[in-house]
Structures are given as C-alpha cells and as structure tokens.
Amino acid sequence: MPRSVNVVAARHRRKKVMKLAKGYFGRRKNVWTVAKNAVEKGLVYAYRDRKVKKRDFRALWIQRINAGAREHGLSYSQLMGALKKANIDLNRKVLADLAMNHPEAFKSIVDKVK
C-alpha cells in the first residue's frame, strides 16, 4: 500500500508560514526552509521584545521624571521617596506625562511634597 501523506494540512501549514514571511528580503520570503527559519526567529524576537518594550518605557518615564524634578531642585529618588511619604499614588507613566506636557501641574505636585 502506498504511503499516504496529508498534503492539505502540510500546504496549509506552509502557507501560514509563508504569509508571515511576506515583506522579508530575498529568499527569506519565498524559499520554504529559509522562510521557516526567518519566521521562527522573528517570532522569538517578537515574544522577547514585548517584555523589553515595558522595560524601555519605564526607563524613559524615569528619565523624564528625573529631568522634571531637577528643574525644581530635587533628584528622581528624592521625589519618589517624598511622594511615597506623602501617600501620593501616581505611577511613573502619569508623572512622566505631567512632567513633559503639563509642567505647571507637575510643579504643583513637587511643591506639595517639598
């Protein structure tokens, strides 16, 4: 009896990967083995960088808060310590937005904790 293979499922699996490889350069977009490796690597980067993005944004917010705090004679750590002591629960994202886009509101928060 001849060997039976499920071509329908295999084609579907390959088409799914080739669709993900759309837009890649050279053989990465149209040669199955190269495209499969490229897509697998890309998905690994996508998973990893969803975590890294959170790290990067937190670092950016801290830099913005630090810059805003230093304009008012405080360092970042002094400001955050004073906020905790004063029971002002604003997260870094909100504080960074205030420091960038609403400096007068940020100044009032700094004055409240000084």
Buried (B, 14 or more C-beta within 10 A) or exposed (E): EEEEEEEEEEEEEEEEBBEBBEEBEEEBBEBEEBBBBBBEEBEEEEEEEEEEEEEEEBEEBBEBBBEBBEEBEBEBEBBBEBBEEEEEEEEBBEBBBBBBEEEEEBBEBBEEBE
